[in-house]
């Protein structure tokens, strides 16, 4: 294994595979904060040259966190298909990249190949790709999942309706749900981030969502994004929940900070399969985001792209219905500006899809980051071009509870029209039935009018 190269007369030597991966990463303020980033563009190129010539086995045998001390590593390694891995273990990373981008390589090829790649290998591939490469490769990777409806079908693009409210006021939440549905949002899930994550409040909102969607026959899924243990207790006490949510990290230490373990998530999935209200079998919803491990000192000296990829390898164990990266949410300490946010969104989406999970993206930014709404709309366009399963839908793109900016209710139909996409088929049929769109996808006068639910 060669960990050095010479460029323009200067020799660059890297400490180990983790060092190569970190320095081959595109510029990220989080890696700089951690003291592991390349010191110059030249060193970054040198690291990419070394990475391109490493074998898949070199990366597999050098996990970011040791197998013996980290359950995330154990899940990633133990779930690997050894037969597929043996077919590619002697490929260089450059050869693997070329195979993925080859026009003859199909979605089925990628799904099979992904079973033989660890998360660190997938992260390494992202570092060797341009933004356009990430779009092209991710577009090939079709990943579907079924809860009450099926997400990720070719030709579809979905939206999570996020009706957050600063006081969890039922009328405010329900008003946002009505408006979002009127704009064609919500086929991925109607999912609320609660202010009050008590058992009573979570149960009340779940019942409200269930009653409303049953009354109006909305074909979708519901979820309240409280801690997994609170949701589990709500389900045990009879609350109607279609999905169980949890934020996850790429290391055991990171998951400790979130208050979760691998066994806890398995227990949650088992509970939902036996007591949840959806048809399944995909009943889990996870959120991630570059930088979360560094923010809790749980990154083990690895860069944030590697740690993010490990989130997806961990999530795959639980056969989720939804996974999304909340890219740009943590702030400029980890992703400094719009260029870094856009890059991270494309990296995360590619890595999730290549891992084999149904991937979405919360394309967002905070008020103190160097980005604006135009940047996030640019990212949303690139993501849909890349085959992203879903994004967020928030009133006016401004979450008044979480205090960050995101994609708005009105963006969903614009993106569908640009790319010739539809909502999930059952939801699309419901929109036609409700008179929001015509059978040939023309908007009617009722489109965006929340008062249709009051008549």
C-alpha positions, 0 to 999 in steps of 0.5 A: 500500500503506497501512501505517498506521491510526488507532484511537481517535484514535491513529495507528499507523504500521508500517515495512513488511509484515514489521513489520505481520505481526510486530505482528499476531501473537498474543502470543508470548514469542519475538516479545517476545524478538526485539524485534518484537512489538506493544507493546500490545493496541491496537497489535496490533489496529491491525496486524491492521486494516492487514494485513486491508486489504493485498492478497495481492500486497503480501504476496507481493512482500514475502517475509520473506527476499530471494529473491536470498539465500535458497533457501527463499524461492526454492522458495516463490516458484518453486513458486507457481502463477502462474495461481491467484495472478493470480486472487487477487492483488488480493484483500485479506487480509480477503476471502481470509479470508472466502472460506476460512471461507465455508461454500460453500468446499470442500476442493478449493477450498482445495487449488487456492487454496493453490497460489497463496499464498506462505507469508507470505500463509498466515501472514497469514491465521492472524493474522486468525483466532480459534482457532475460525476456525483449527479450522474452516478447517483441518477443511475442508483434507483432505490425504492422502499414501501411504507404505505406507499412506495417512494423512489419509483422512476419518474417520481419526486416526493416531498416531506411535508414539515408543518413545524410550529413554535408552540405545537399549536394544533390549529397552526400545525393543521393549517400548515398540513392543509396548505402543504397538501394543497401545494402537492407536498406530503407524499413522502411523509407528513412529519413534525419536529415537536417542540414538546417531545413529551409522550402526551404531546407526541401521541396527540399529534400522531392521532391528529395526523392519523385522523386528518389523513383518514378523513381526507383519504390522503395516501401517505405516511405520518411521523412525529420526530421525537426521540425514538424511545418516546415514539416507541412508548406512544405506539405501545399505548396505541398511538397510530404511527406509520414510521419511527424516526431517529437522528443517527451518527457514524460512530458509536460515540456519536450515537451515544450523544443521540441517546441511541444504540443499535439494539434500540433501533432494532427494537423500534423496527420490531415494534413498528412491524408488529404494532405500527399502522403502516403496511411496511416493510420499511418503517424507519426514518433516519436523519443525518448531516455532515459535521454531527460527529465532530460537534460531539467529539465523536469523529475519531479523527476521520473527516466528515464525509467518511463519517457521513457515509458510515451513517448510511451503512449503519442505517441500511441495517434497518431497511429504512423507508426514508433517510435524509441528510440535513445539509447546511443545518449545523452551520458554517463551522462545518459547511462554511458557504453555499459552495460547501453546502451544495457539494455536501448535498451531492456527496451525501445523496450519492453515498446514500444511494450507492449504499442502497438506501432511499435517500432524500435531502433537507437542502437548507441553511442557517442565517449565519452561513454564507448562503441564501435561498437561491443557493438552496434552490440551485441545490434542489435542482441538482438533487432532482437531476441526480434522482433524489427521492425527496426534499422538504416542504416548509411554508415559504421555505422558512421553518419558524420553529427550527429557525432555518431556511429550506425548500418551500411548499411551492418548490415541489411542483416547480421541480416536478414540472422542470424534470417531468416528474410526478408525485408517488402514484397514489398521491398523484391520483389523490391530487387529481381527485381533490381537483388540485391538478388535471389528469395531464398535470395542469394546475387548477385554480384550487392548487395551493388553496388550503381552504378546500379542506374547510369546505 
